[in-house]
Amino acid sequence: MAKTILITGATDGIGLETARLLAAAGHTVLLHGRSATKLATVEATLAALPGAGRVESFLADLARLDEVDALADAVTARHPRLDVLINNAGVFRTPDPLTADGMDVRFVVNTLAPYRLTQRLLRLLGPDGRIVNLSSAAQAPVDIAALTGGATLDPGAAYAQSKLALTMWTQHLAQSLGADGPVVVAVNPGSLLASKMVREGYGIPGKDIGIGADILVRAALSDEFATASGQYFDNDSGRFADPHRDALDPLKVAAVVGAIETCLTAARSNS
């Protein structure tokens, strides 16, 4: 049965290839991007695929939490139900590492924005729905001060910490929702795949992007993920595995989730 699937960061890399596979399979694909031109091009390309399902576009800059809210509102206005949310968008190296309010853009886009978007869209996702969070093999202990905008980090450290924070809140949300909520999983799609992020960050072409897209499609649709809520899938090893040890420490997870909530509460107060 065709599903309705929202993919953030769907105009490049893994997100784009995942959208292509899902559209070609007849699913309704909701594309998110931050370039209207790219979105229009991708939407037209995917809609023209043989057997393609419906394709729609949503414009938002996930470094701005007010635009995250607007994205959630726009999706909700058009769709009473969402089967899958794939939080794929991410940032590594960028010429503008700080947002307008002084937050590290890696934490905002990679951690806070998907958390906010997920919370806002939960009511569209029933027990049969799925939330797939794009994690990474790069995971490092989270500096709460950096997460909340009180300290600066180099790009690699900020990226690795933001991805561990994402993995931590994935587990926390799965436990909070229990059997009544959608499946919530974190997935490392594979290391050094041929994405724009890898080319710009490491100066190498990278491995087949299809490796990452294939696992995201499996996480979104296959039976192997149907009872995997709260788990972490490592596509480098091809199996469910333990994430960084800090994600297995309830006190550290609670501290990180608490800091995320504090950031988002402050952002709501300032908006």
SULWOCOR-V133924 format. One line per field, one symbol per residue. phi: phi as a letter, one per 30 degrees, with the letter a starting at -180 (. if undefined). psi: psi as a letter, one per 40 degrees, with the letter a starting at -180 (. if undefined). burial: b if it has 24 or more other C-alpha atoms within 12 Angstrom, else e. A space follows every 50 residues. Layout:
phi = ???
psi = ???
burial = ???
This chain:
phi = .dccbcbdiccbhddddddddddddjddccdcacbdddedddedddddde idddbbbbcacddcdddddddddddddcbdbbdbccdceabbcadbdcdd ciddddddddbdddddddddceddcdeddbbccdcaddbbeddeddecjc acbdedddddddddeddddddddedddiddcddbbcbddkdhddcedddd dbibdideddedddddddddbdddcdbceiccccddciadbddeeddcce ddddddddddddddddddddd
psi = hiihhhhifeeibdddddddddddeeihhhhiiehddddddddddddeih eiaihiihhiheehddddddddddddddheihdhhhgdhihciiegeiid eeihddddddddddddddddedeehadeiihhhhaidhhihhhddddeee iiiidddddddddddddddddddddddaeeiihhihhheiifigiddddd defidiihdddddddddddddideedfeheihhhedefihihaiddeehd ddddddddddddddddddde.
burial = eebbbbbbbbbbbbbbbbbbbbbbbbbbbbbbbbeeeebeebbeebbeee ebbbbbbbbbbbbbbbbbbbbbbbbeeeeebbbbbbbbbbbbbeeebbee eebbbbbbbbbbbbbbbbbbbbbbbbbbbbbbbbbbbbbbbbbbebbbbe ebbebbbbbbbbbbbbbbbbbbbbbeeeeebbbbbbbbbbbbbbbbbbee eeeeebeebbbbbbbbbbbbbeeebbbbbbbbbbbeeeebebbbebbbee ebbbbbbebbeebbeebeeee
